[in-house]
Amino acid sequence: MLDIFIGMAICMFAIVGLTEIWHGVGTFFLMFPQDRTTFIVSSRGHDEKIEYLIRSLAFRAKEMQLKFYSVILVVDDGMDTQTKEICRILSSELECVEICGSEELSALLCGDK
């Protein structure tokens, strides 16, 4: 009786494992091809959560970097000096972070730097 339960458990783990492999392969091949992923963060005034937001997006961008180049654009929409300084520090620390004004956004998105 114990052998039957152990056999059923092994079969169940095998089915779950095959399902995960199939899902991973399907996600990889059915993904829309692109060369760059852009995250846009707009900040206005004093934003206490900007560092957490940028760092979490940078972590996500690092995970995705095997497939495409990722960029995080921080749009200065009237940030105060403390928030600007935090963004400048993060931009120098993390290579995927760029700071721009709202008027520069369309040029950066189109790649017209």
N, C-alpha and C positions, 0 to 999 in steps of 0.2 A: 504494500500500500504506500509506503514511504517512497519507494522507487517511482511510482506513478506520479506523485506530487513533485518530486525532484525533476522528473522528465518534463512535466507540464511547465514548471518554472523555467527550465532551460529553453524550451520552445518559445515561451512568452518573451524571454529576454532576446532571443534570436529574432523574433518578429519585430520587436521594438527597435532593435539595432538596425535591421534592414530598412525599416521605415525611416529612421533618422538618416541613414546613408542616402536613400532615394530622395528625401527632401533636400538634403544638402546638394546633391548633384543637380537636381531640378532647379534649385534656386540659382546655382552658379551658371547654368547654361541658359536659363530663361530671363536672366537679368538684362535690363535695357542697357545697351552699350553706351558708355559715355567716358570721356577722358578726364573730366573734372567734376567733383561734387563741391558745391558751395553752400556753406551755412551762413545765413545773414542774421546778425544780432543788432538790433537798433536799441540805443540807450539814450535816455533823456534825463537830465537832472542828476540827482544822486541815486545811484543804483547799488544797493548793498550786495546783491546776489550776482553781480557781473563776473566776478572771479570764478565762482562755482560754475556758472553757466559756460564760460569759455573753456575752463578746464575739462568739464564733462564732454563738451563738443570736441575738444582736442583728443580726448581719449577715444571717442567714437570715430574720429577721422583717422586716428592711428590704426584702429581695427580695420577700417575700410581701405587702407593704403595698399593692400595687396592687389586690389582691383583697379583703383583709380586714384588720382591725385586729389587731395581734399584741401580746401581753403576755408578759413573762417573770416568773414568780413564783419568787423565791428563798425557800425555806422554811428558817427558822432552826430547826434541829433539834438545837441545842446547839453552835453555832459558837463558836470561841474569839474573842478580841477582835480579833486581826489579820485574820481572815477576815471578821468583821462590818464592820470598817473598810473593807476592800476592796469589800465589797458596797455599803456606803453611798456610797462614792465613785462606783462604777459606776452606782448608782441616780440620783445627782445628775447624772452625765454623760450617761447614756442614758435617754431619756424612756420607753422601753418596759419598764424594769426596776422591779419592786416587791418589797420585802422584807416578809415576814410570818412570824408564828409558826405552828406546826403547828395550833394551836387556831383561828386565823383563816382557815385555808385554805378550808374549806367555804363560809364566808360570801363570800369573794372569788370563788370559782368560780361560785357561784350569782348573783353580782352584787348581793348585799345590802349592800355597803359600808356 
